[in-house]
Amino acid sequence: MHVFFMISGLTLTALLINIPLGYLRQGCEKFTFGWYFYIHISIPLIIYLRVKAGFSWKFIPLTLGGAVAGQLIGGFIHRRRQNNG
């Protein structure tokens, strides 16, 4: 049960880190330096947290899923705020 909470916390952390980055990414033109930067800047931190928690590479899909979900949520919030003025 302890491992479940740790991996859930790591996935949630990846999601929460990527929400503001997804928000900022949405304001950049696609395939520019800023766009790539906001997508990839959280990866070293997530890898560091995963290794420090003692999880192997087999848990990468979970943390990657959390990161992608955070990027999508952040982009959605940005678009929503732009449309509402």
Buried (B, 14 or more C-beta within 10 A) or exposed (E): EEEEEBBEEBBEBBBEBBBBBBBBBBEBEEEEEEBEEBBEBBBEEBEEBBEEBEBEEEBEEBBBEBBBBBBBBBBBBBEEEEEEE
